[in-house]
Amino acid sequence: MRPVTCLTCAAEVLARKSSWDQTTVQWSAEAVERCVERKQQLPPNERPNRNAFLGCHALKDSVRAAAVRGALEIQDEDPLKTNPEAHQ
């Protein structure tokens, strides 16, 4: 796992990318306090684990950016998926 800093709130987490589609994130107490999205109140819903934090979009983008620039190694050797329709 490698440290990755959120480009929005500067929360630093430990992250690992097994593939482009799978990411593991380990939050420290300080990162939890810094994260803007974690502080926002979620609307009530009927899910059994309704208090679970589903993830921070800004951090997800920051982890992906770290992987793209090579600062976070991807364990799977498959290349970054692209949208072939976007290149027409």
N, C-alpha and C positions, 0 to 999 in steps of 0.2 A: 504494500500500500504506500502511496505517495501523497504528500501534502498538496492540496489544491485550494486556491483562494477564490472565493466567489468574487466575480467582477462587479457585482452590484453592492454588496454590503461588507465585503472583506472578511467574511467568516472563513476560517481555514478548517478544512476537514481532511481526513485521510480517505483516499479513493483508490479503487482498483477497477480496471476495465478488463473483463474476461473476453468480451467481444464488443463490437460496435453497439450491440443491442442490450448488453448486460453490464451493469455497473454496481459495485458495492461501495457504500459510503459509511464511514464511521464518524459520528458527530462527537465533538468534545462539548463540555458544558459551556465553554466560552462561545463556540460556534452556534450553539442553540440560542444563546442570548443575543447574538449579533444578527441572526437571520430575520429579515423583515417578514418573509412569508410565513415563517413559523409563528410569528407573533400575531398574525391576523387571525381573527376568530372565524372558524368555519361555520357555515350554516348547518343547522341540525339536519340529520338524516336518519334513516332507519337501518343502516348497516350494523351488523353485530359488533364490530370494532370501530364504532363511529368516531372515537377520539384519536385514532391513528393518524399520524402525519403522512400524507401520501407522497411528499417530496416537494422540493423547491425548484421551480422552473428556472430561476436565475442560476442556481448552482448547477443544475443539469446542463445548461448552456455553457457554463464555465468549465465543467469537467470535459465536455465534448471539445471545447476550444483547446484545452490542454492536450487532449489526445491528438487533435488535428495538427497542432504545432510540434508534437513529439515529446512534450514534457511529461506525458502520462502514457506509458507503454500499453499497447493492446496485446493481451495474451494470445488471442486467436489470430492466425495469420491471414485470414480473409481480408481483402481490401475494403475500404470504406464504401458502403453502398451508395449508389447515386441514382437519380431519377432520370432514366434514359429519355423520357418525354420532355424534360427540361432542356435538352440539348438539340432539339429539332429546329 
